[in-house]
Amino acid sequence: MHTATIIRTILESEEKRQSNTVELIASENFASDAVRYLSGSVFTNKYAEGYPGKRYYNGCEYMDEIESLAIDYLCQLYGSSYANVQPHCGANANTAVYLAFLKPGDRILGMDLSAGGHLSHGAPVNLSGKWFEAHSYGVDEDGFLNMEKVRERAREVKPHMIVAGGSAYPRQIDWWAFRNIADEVGALLLVDMSHTSGLIATRVMENPIPFADVVTSTTHKTLRGPRGGVILWNREEYTRKINSAVFPGSQGGPLMNQIAAKAQAFHEAMQYDFALYGQNVVLNAIEMCKIFSERGYDLVTGGTDSHLLLVDLRKHHLSGREAADRLEKNGITVNKNSVPGDQRSFVETSGIRIGTAAMTTRGYLKSDFRTLTHRICDILDE
């Protein structure tokens, strides 16, 4: 078979998989046709190292226009004074912030991976855990953050930077409490809002911009844009540090096609339809929690304030891997996930993480999620 045919066949297979699968992975979504068009546009052909008005290559007039537009839209969306839209992903955004404000060996304090944190918040296997003296805070047995315990941990560690936000924490985080703790111990506060940025944009969840020194995010997930990252801040004196840490500090040429697609996504997120979407994402997640509870399944924190929920499978004698594999065979994709106090390994886990963002984009209503949750329980009960 010709190589082009092989590649086309793989693409068509993935298109069919996405069309025929119920997508419940909390970090995934379906970008609009306009976003995907720009991702594959002629913007991909151009090198544009540097920043608008200060490029290292000629022929960047329209690169400057589209990047400036993306920055303007992003700042409008979150009420931020400054932004960088060049990070290739959320982890790159976090790495750039570390590079801007920390030295190797400095102490950072982030949410433990097993409690719902992210690899780039200080996990030993990640650059953030290898370059820095990384410490962590966890959650109580019920899965909730205990801010007094976070305060005690911060007093003990005396970190240079505190990282708030996670990839598997279903509740609203108290940004104000984190700000107070950071001020008390003299730490910078970095908020990674990657998972909830779309919900924050629609004001369904609280905006961390007024409380954090720096905020990072991905642009896919609940924001429903292309894959990529961003950094936002309000203090002018941070601008040179952060921009230099992105380029040339940790990245080369920006992906201008992705930046163009980001601009489109930010524009879409400012529309009324997107505000309704954000509300429905959360209402649908709450509806799923209700049915899981009625069917006898435990939920970490007992529910959710966001797009994601964590189902604790320990009393059902199923591992997260077994449950995710069983659901995938039935056309439903979720991911295995650790739960607080998990005795199983990260390979097996004792829970699954479910998100409502993608299928809400597909038009699923509360009634659809109700039926879907019963179907999931039926499959897991087999």
ChimeraX attribute file (.defattr): number of C-alpha atoms within 10 A of each C-alpha:
attribute: neighborCount
match mode: 1-to-1
recipient: residues
	/A:1	5
	/A:2	7
	/A:3	8
	/A:4	9
	/A:5	10
	/A:6	11
	/A:7	11
	/A:8	12
	/A:9	12
	/A:10	12
	/A:11	12
	/A:12	12
	/A:13	12
	/A:14	12
	/A:15	11
	/A:16	11
	/A:17	13
	/A:18	14
	/A:19	11
	/A:20	11
	/A:21	14
	/A:22	19
	/A:23	25
	/A:24	21
	/A:25	22
	/A:26	23
	/A:27	24
	/A:28	20
	/A:29	24
	/A:30	22
	/A:31	20
	/A:32	16
	/A:33	9
	/A:34	13
	/A:35	23
	/A:36	18
	/A:37	14
	/A:38	21
	/A:39	22
	/A:40	13
	/A:41	15
	/A:42	11
	/A:43	20
	/A:44	16
	/A:45	11
	/A:46	17
	/A:47	19
	/A:48	23
	/A:49	19
	/A:50	20
	/A:51	20
	/A:52	16
	/A:53	12
	/A:54	11
	/A:55	16
	/A:56	13
	/A:57	11
	/A:58	9
	/A:59	12
	/A:60	19
	/A:61	12
	/A:62	11
	/A:63	22
	/A:64	19
	/A:65	13
	/A:66	22
	/A:67	22
	/A:68	20
	/A:69	19
	/A:70	24
	/A:71	24
	/A:72	18
	/A:73	22
	/A:74	28
	/A:75	19
	/A:76	16
	/A:77	17
	/A:78	20
	/A:79	16
	/A:80	18
	/A:81	16
	/A:82	18
	/A:83	24
	/A:84	23
	/A:85	28
	/A:86	28
	/A:87	28
	/A:88	21
	/A:89	21
	/A:90	23
	/A:91	24
	/A:92	22
	/A:93	30
	/A:94	27
	/A:95	20
	/A:96	25
	/A:97	22
	/A:98	21
	/A:99	18
	/A:100	19
	/A:101	15
	/A:102	17
	/A:103	12
	/A:104	12
	/A:105	12
	/A:106	15
	/A:107	21
	/A:108	26
	/A:109	25
	/A:110	28
	/A:111	27
	/A:112	19
	/A:113	22
	/A:114	19
	/A:115	25
	/A:116	22
	/A:117	24
	/A:118	20
	/A:119	20
	/A:120	23
	/A:121	30
	/A:122	27
	/A:123	21
	/A:124	17
	/A:125	10
	/A:126	14
	/A:127	15
	/A:128	21
	/A:129	19
	/A:130	14
	/A:131	17
	/A:132	18
	/A:133	18
	/A:134	21
	/A:135	22
	/A:136	21
	/A:137	20
	/A:138	22
	/A:139	21
	/A:140	13
	/A:141	13
	/A:142	13
	/A:143	21
	/A:144	19
	/A:145	21
	/A:146	12
	/A:147	17
	/A:148	11
	/A:149	14
	/A:150	21
	/A:151	19
	/A:152	13
	/A:153	18
	/A:154	26
	/A:155	15
	/A:156	10
	/A:157	17
	/A:158	19
	/A:159	23
	/A:160	20
	/A:161	24
	/A:162	27
	/A:163	27
	/A:164	23
	/A:165	26
	/A:166	25
	/A:167	21
	/A:168	24
	/A:169	26
	/A:170	27
	/A:171	19
	/A:172	16
	/A:173	20
	/A:174	15
	/A:175	20
	/A:176	13
	/A:177	15
	/A:178	22
	/A:179	21
	/A:180	14
	/A:181	23
	/A:182	25
	/A:183	12
	/A:184	13
	/A:185	18
	/A:186	16
	/A:187	21
	/A:188	21
	/A:189	24
	/A:190	27
	/A:191	26
	/A:192	29
	/A:193	23
	/A:194	25
	/A:195	27
	/A:196	28
	/A:197	26
	/A:198	31
	/A:199	26
	/A:200	21
	/A:201	24
	/A:202	24
	/A:203	14
	/A:204	21
	/A:205	20
	/A:206	17
	/A:207	19
	/A:208	24
	/A:209	20
	/A:210	17
	/A:211	18
	/A:212	24
	/A:213	20
	/A:214	24
	/A:215	28
	/A:216	29
	/A:217	26
	/A:218	30
	/A:219	27
	/A:220	25
	/A:221	26
	/A:222	30
	/A:223	30
	/A:224	27
	/A:225	28
	/A:226	28
	/A:227	19
	/A:228	23
	/A:229	25
	/A:230	25
	/A:231	27
	/A:232	27
	/A:233	24
	/A:234	19
	/A:235	12
	/A:236	10
	/A:237	9
	/A:238	15
	/A:239	17
	/A:240	10
	/A:241	16
	/A:242	24
	/A:243	21
	/A:244	17
	/A:245	20
	/A:246	27
	/A:247	18
	/A:248	12
	/A:249	15
	/A:250	15
	/A:251	16
	/A:252	15
	/A:253	16
	/A:254	22
	/A:255	21
	/A:256	26
	/A:257	23
	/A:258	28
	/A:259	31
	/A:260	25
	/A:261	29
	/A:262	34
	/A:263	25
	/A:264	22
	/A:265	25
	/A:266	26
	/A:267	18
	/A:268	20
	/A:269	24
	/A:270	17
	/A:271	11
	/A:272	10
	/A:273	11
	/A:274	20
	/A:275	19
	/A:276	12
	/A:277	20
	/A:278	27
	/A:279	17
	/A:280	22
	/A:281	27
	/A:282	23
	/A:283	20
	/A:284	26
	/A:285	26
	/A:286	22
	/A:287	19
	/A:288	28
	/A:289	24
	/A:290	17
	/A:291	18
	/A:292	20
	/A:293	14
	/A:294	11
	/A:295	14
	/A:296	11
	/A:297	19
	/A:298	20
	/A:299	23
	/A:300	22
	/A:301	20
	/A:302	17
	/A:303	22
	/A:304	22
	/A:305	17
	/A:306	28
	/A:307	30
	/A:308	31
	/A:309	27
	/A:310	27
	/A:311	26
	/A:312	24
	/A:313	20
	/A:314	18
	/A:315	10
	/A:316	13
	/A:317	9
	/A:318	18
	/A:319	23
	/A:320	28
	/A:321	20
	/A:322	18
	/A:323	22
	/A:324	22
	/A:325	17
	/A:326	17
	/A:327	20
	/A:328	16
	/A:329	10
	/A:330	14
	/A:331	14
	/A:332	19
	/A:333	20
	/A:334	21
	/A:335	20
	/A:336	25
	/A:337	26
	/A:338	27
	/A:339	28
	/A:340	20
	/A:341	14
	/A:342	16
	/A:343	12
	/A:344	15
	/A:345	11
	/A:346	15
	/A:347	12
	/A:348	17
	/A:349	23
	/A:350	29
	/A:351	29
	/A:352	24
	/A:353	25
	/A:354	24
	/A:355	29
	/A:356	29
	/A:357	33
	/A:358	24
	/A:359	22
	/A:360	25
	/A:361	20
	/A:362	13
	/A:363	11
	/A:364	18
	/A:365	16
	/A:366	18
	/A:367	12
	/A:368	15
	/A:369	21
	/A:370	19
	/A:371	12
	/A:372	17
	/A:373	19
	/A:374	16
	/A:375	15
	/A:376	16
	/A:377	16
	/A:378	11
	/A:379	14
	/A:380	16
	/A:381	11
	/A:382	6
